[in-house]
Amino acid sequence: MIEIKVTEETPRRINAYLRDAGIGSRRAIDSNIKEGYVSINGKTATLGSKVSKGDTVTLKTIKRDLVYALYHKPRGEVTGAVGELPGCQPVGRLDKESEGLLLYSNDYRVVDALLNPKFGREKEYEVVIREKATPRVVTILKRGITTQEATYSPVKTISIYNEGYSLRIVLTEGKKHEIRRMLNALNLTIVSLKRVRIMSFVLRGIATKKHHILTPSQVATLFKDLSIPTDTHQK
């Protein structure tokens, strides 16, 4: 059983609150609410229920096999459920025009541990651009940049290769469309964008539209990367 004390001042819908608390995707939380696994102050929650400061949210423990998988999303596919991974949700997203590595799981603990920017988890990208990049691009992105949409933290690393028409970028922040918006602000047009690494896990060896279930040793590496105690890994 999981018990959470609400400390936020502003009332919020229960599904949005639990999603932001790292419990799972909004869709998965809605499913748990419908099945009666979520309660607020001892009363079973319903879709649309709201929580306020001082409320206690309780989630019944659901016994299930925990699955951790890597998936190679192709360009043109919308990030979402994968048929071969029932019950698993993507931990993070790639936009429709991007391709590459995604992590899927039904373990709510990995959501906040991977996506919360305060933890600085590394994600690496290969980007092909139409215009030639100059050393100025490296200088700007290493100190951070403000665009029309947002202010972006410095990239962890960036290198230029392929005579200036390819970039390798490592991010630790992960804001929406971050690379596209930063490069657009520098008047660089993206031809292709591929995520090739999430922390210790690489895309190499996973064919397009295929998935790979993590082995026990790989799950241990994932937990180490995310600072999740291994003794909490339940079946």
Secondary structure, 3 states (H helix, E strand, C coil): CEEEECCCCCCEEHHHHHHHCCCCCHHHHHHHHHCCCEEECCEECCCCCEECCCCEEEECCCCCCCCEEEEEECCCCCCCCCCCCCCCEECCCCCCCCEEEEEEECCCHHHHHHHCHHHCCCEEEEEEECCCCCHHHHHHHHHCEECCCCEECCCCEEEEEHHHCEEEEEECCCCCCHHHHHHHHCCCCEEEEEEEEECCEECCCCCCCCEEECCHHHHHHHHHHHCCCHHHCCC
